[in-house]
Structure formats: C-alpha cells, structure tokens
C-alpha cells in the first residue's frame, strides 16, 4: 500500500477551497508466452451496499 509521508503534505489555507489530486496505477502482467496485454479504465461506478469501495485517507488540522 502507498503511504503519504508528513514531508509530502501541503496544507491549504484556512477557509480556502482546494482541489484534491488522486493518483492511481494499474499493474498488468502477461503470461509465459509474453503475449501483449491491454488494460484501461473508463470510469468506476460504485453503488452503496455493492461491496465495492474506493478508500481514501485524509489528514486534516484545525484552523487557527
């Protein structure tokens, strides 16, 4: 699993709106014949109660 380091954190200004960037990656492996492989994701539709999930961790602090 990827872990965010404290030194990688950039705090937004208190009361300001900000965008959250999410980086994703996919690993694709071929078979013993080294045949070509293609992988793509167009979208992800997840409904509540479906058992599927996207999990995010969020660090926050109180504005002073």
N, CA and C atoms as an extended XYZ file, in Angstrom:
192
Properties=species:S:1:pos:R:3:atomname:S:1:resname:S:1:resid:I:1 pbc="F F F"
N         0.836       -1.189        0.000 N   UNK     1
C         0.000        0.000        0.000 CA  UNK     1
C         0.877        1.246        0.000 C   UNK     1
N         0.410        2.275       -0.668 N   UNK     2
C         1.123        3.545       -0.666 CA  UNK     2
C         0.827        4.287        0.620 C   UNK     2
N         1.828        4.946        1.135 N   UNK     3
C         1.666        5.722        2.367 CA  UNK     3
C         2.156        7.138        2.135 C   UNK     3
N         1.394        8.102        2.579 N   UNK     4
C         1.756        9.507        2.465 CA  UNK     4
C         2.701        9.865        3.599 C   UNK     4
N         3.803       10.515        3.269 N   UNK     5
C         4.764       10.941        4.281 CA  UNK     5
C         4.414       12.366        4.733 C   UNK     5
N         4.708       12.670        5.968 N   UNK     6
C         4.437       14.001        6.504 CA  UNK     6
C         5.115       15.076        5.657 C   UNK     6
N         6.286       14.791        5.107 N   UNK     7
C         7.008       15.778        4.298 CA  UNK     7
C         6.348       16.016        2.942 C   UNK     7
N         5.422       15.147        2.539 N   UNK     8
C         4.718       15.295        1.262 CA  UNK     8
C         3.447       16.138        1.383 C   UNK     8
N         3.063       16.496        2.595 N   UNK     9
C         1.798       17.201        2.836 CA  UNK     9
C         1.947       18.682        2.511 C   UNK     9
N         0.985       19.217        1.763 N   UNK    10
C         0.897       20.648        1.503 CA  UNK    10
C        -0.478       21.096        1.977 C   UNK    10
N        -0.508       21.913        3.019 N   UNK    11
C        -1.768       22.350        3.604 CA  UNK    11
C        -2.375       23.484        2.798 C   UNK    11
N        -3.683       23.471        2.633 N   UNK    12
C        -4.378       24.598        2.009 CA  UNK    12
C        -4.602       25.680        3.062 C   UNK    12
N        -4.852       26.894        2.621 N   UNK    13
C        -5.103       28.000        3.543 CA  UNK    13
C        -6.425       27.767        4.278 C   UNK    13
N        -6.496       28.191        5.526 N   UNK    14
C        -7.728       28.034        6.312 CA  UNK    14
C        -8.896       28.749        5.630 C   UNK    14
N       -10.003       28.048        5.461 N   UNK    15
C       -11.197       28.618        4.854 CA  UNK    15
C       -11.185       28.634        3.341 C   UNK    15
N       -10.085       28.220        2.721 N   UNK    16
C        -9.977       28.244        1.259 CA  UNK    16
C       -10.431       26.918        0.660 C   UNK    16
N       -10.952       26.988       -0.548 N   UNK    17
C       -11.277       25.782       -1.299 CA  UNK    17
C       -10.005       25.246       -1.935 C   UNK    17
N        -9.960       23.959       -2.139 N   UNK    18
C        -8.786       23.366       -2.780 CA  UNK    18
C        -9.201       22.131       -3.564 C   UNK    18
N        -8.384       21.734       -4.504 N   UNK    19
C        -8.603       20.507       -5.252 CA  UNK    19
C        -7.791       19.390       -4.619 C   UNK    19
N        -8.315       18.203       -4.632 N   UNK    20
C        -7.599       17.040       -4.135 CA  UNK    20
C        -7.233       16.183       -5.340 C   UNK    20
N        -5.945       15.946       -5.530 N   UNK    21
C        -5.474       15.098       -6.621 CA  UNK    21
C        -5.316       13.668       -6.122 C   UNK    21
N        -5.762       12.740       -6.928 N   UNK    22
C        -5.640       11.327       -6.598 CA  UNK    22
C        -4.894       10.647       -7.734 C   UNK    22
N        -3.773       10.027       -7.428 N   UNK    23
C        -3.007        9.280       -8.422 CA  UNK    23
C        -3.340        7.806       -8.299 C   UNK    23
N        -3.614        7.172       -9.418 N   UNK    24
C        -3.908        5.741       -9.427 CA  UNK    24
C        -2.937        5.029      -10.345 C   UNK    24
N        -2.805        3.745      -10.150 N   UNK    25
C        -1.942        2.966      -11.034 CA  UNK    25
C        -2.511        1.562      -11.188 C   UNK    25
N        -2.176        0.935      -12.296 N   UNK    26
C        -2.602       -0.426      -12.595 CA  UNK    26
C        -1.381       -1.196      -13.048 C   UNK    26
N        -1.213       -2.401      -12.552 N   UNK    27
C        -0.120       -3.270      -12.981 CA  UNK    27
C        -0.723       -4.409      -13.784 C   UNK    27
N        -0.189       -4.622      -14.979 N   UNK    28
C        -0.671       -5.679      -15.850 CA  UNK    28
C         0.504       -6.606      -16.171 C   UNK    28
N         0.295       -7.899      -16.006 N   UNK    29
C         1.350       -8.865      -16.303 CA  UNK    29
C         0.872       -9.806      -17.408 C   UNK    29
N         1.783      -10.163      -18.280 N   UNK    30
C         1.460      -11.074      -19.371 CA  UNK    30
C         1.671      -12.529      -18.925 C   UNK    30
N         1.457      -13.453      -19.820 N   UNK    31
C         1.636      -14.867      -19.491 CA  UNK    31
C         3.042      -15.351      -19.867 C   UNK    31
N         3.272      -16.642      -19.747 N   UNK    32
C         4.607      -17.195      -20.029 CA  UNK    32
C         4.996      -17.082      -21.505 C   UNK    32
N         4.039      -16.814      -22.395 N   UNK    33
C         4.336      -16.639      -23.822 CA  UNK    33
C         4.627      -15.179      -24.162 C   UNK    33
N         4.633      -14.306      -23.167 N   UNK    34
C         4.860      -12.873      -23.358 CA  UNK    34
C         3.895      -12.247      -24.363 C   UNK    34
N         2.651      -12.672      -24.325 N   UNK    35
C         1.643      -12.110      -25.214 CA  UNK    35
C         1.304      -10.686      -24.773 C   UNK    35
N         0.852       -9.852      -25.720 N   UNK    36
C         0.520       -8.473      -25.434 CA  UNK    36
C        -0.665       -8.379      -24.481 C   UNK    36
N        -0.655       -7.343      -23.659 N   UNK    37
C        -1.707       -7.127      -22.681 CA  UNK    37
C        -2.186       -5.685      -22.794 C   UNK    37
N        -3.486       -5.475      -22.671 N   UNK    38
C        -4.057       -4.125      -22.663 CA  UNK    38
C        -4.956       -3.991      -21.450 C   UNK    38
N        -4.871       -2.845      -20.811 N   UNK    39
C        -5.733       -2.563      -19.668 CA  UNK    39
C        -6.175       -1.114      -19.753 C   UNK    39
N        -7.442       -0.862      -19.466 N   UNK    40
C        -7.930        0.516      -19.445 CA  UNK    40
C        -9.102        0.630      -18.478 C   UNK    40
N        -9.253        1.832      -17.934 N   UNK    41
C       -10.388        2.131      -17.056 CA  UNK    41
C       -11.029        3.399      -17.582 C   UNK    41
N       -12.284        3.320      -17.928 N   UNK    42
C       -13.011        4.483      -18.422 CA  UNK    42
C       -13.673        5.222      -17.267 C   UNK    42
N       -14.288        4.476      -16.386 N   UNK    43
C       -14.930        5.073      -15.222 CA  UNK    43
C       -15.140        3.994      -14.177 C   UNK    43
N       -15.486        4.408      -12.994 N   UNK    44
C       -15.756        3.484      -11.901 CA  UNK    44
C       -17.084        3.872      -11.275 C   UNK    44
N       -18.064        3.012      -11.410 N   UNK    45
C       -19.388        3.259      -10.839 CA  UNK    45
C       -19.574        2.342       -9.637 C   UNK    45
N       -19.598        2.933       -8.458 N   UNK    46
C       -19.736        2.146       -7.234 CA  UNK    46
C       -20.979        2.616       -6.502 C   UNK    46
N       -21.855        1.669       -6.192 N   UNK    47
C       -23.091        1.993       -5.501 CA  UNK    47
C       -22.997        1.560       -4.042 C   UNK    47
N       -23.631        2.313       -3.170 N   UNK    48
C       -23.666        1.982       -1.760 CA  UNK    48
C       -24.253        0.586       -1.558 C   UNK    48
N       -23.597       -0.216       -0.746 N   UNK    49
C       -24.086       -1.563       -0.464 CA  UNK    49
C       -23.652       -2.608       -1.473 C   UNK    49
N       -22.880       -2.216       -2.497 N   UNK    50
C       -22.474       -3.171       -3.527 CA  UNK    50
C       -21.301       -4.046       -3.090 C   UNK    50
N       -20.625       -3.664       -2.012 N   UNK    51
C       -19.448       -4.405       -1.568 CA  UNK    51
C       -18.159       -3.862       -2.157 C   UNK    51
N       -18.251       -3.053       -3.216 N   UNK    52
C       -17.072       -2.430       -3.819 CA  UNK    52
C       -16.798       -1.122       -3.088 C   UNK    52
N       -15.544       -0.712       -3.073 N   UNK    53
C       -15.215        0.524       -2.360 CA  UNK    53
C       -13.958        1.160       -2.911 C   UNK    53
N       -13.892        2.458       -2.791 N   UNK    54
C       -12.666        3.209       -3.015 CA  UNK    54
C       -12.341        3.836       -1.671 C   UNK    54
N       -11.154        3.563       -1.156 N   UNK    55
C       -10.794        4.009        0.181 CA  UNK    55
C        -9.765        5.129        0.103 C   UNK    55
N       -10.032        6.217        0.788 N   UNK    56
C        -9.130        7.362        0.848 CA  UNK    56
C        -8.759        7.639        2.296 C   UNK    56
N        -7.542        8.080        2.503 N   UNK    57
C        -7.119        8.575        3.807 CA  UNK    57
C        -7.029       10.087        3.704 C   UNK    57
N        -7.423       10.786        4.740 N   UNK    58
C        -7.421       12.245        4.707 CA  UNK    58
C        -6.802       12.763        5.995 C   UNK    58
N        -5.803       13.624        5.843 N   UNK    59
C        -5.203       14.277        7.003 CA  UNK    59
C        -5.793       15.672        7.102 C   UNK    59
N        -6.113       16.112        8.320 N   UNK    60
C        -6.649       17.459        8.481 CA  UNK    60
C        -6.117       18.052        9.772 C   UNK    60
N        -6.254       19.359        9.885 N   UNK    61
C        -5.859       20.053       11.101 CA  UNK    61
C        -6.842       21.188       11.346 C   UNK    61
N        -6.914       21.640       12.565 N   UNK    62
C        -7.805       22.729       12.936 CA  UNK    62
C        -7.203       24.058       12.504 C   UNK    62
N        -8.012       24.936       11.907 N   UNK    63
C        -7.542       26.275       11.531 CA  UNK    63
C        -7.369       27.121       12.775 C   UNK    63
N        -6.370       27.977       12.739 N   UNK    64
C        -6.081       28.852       13.891 CA  UNK    64
C        -6.454       30.270       13.585 C   UNK    64
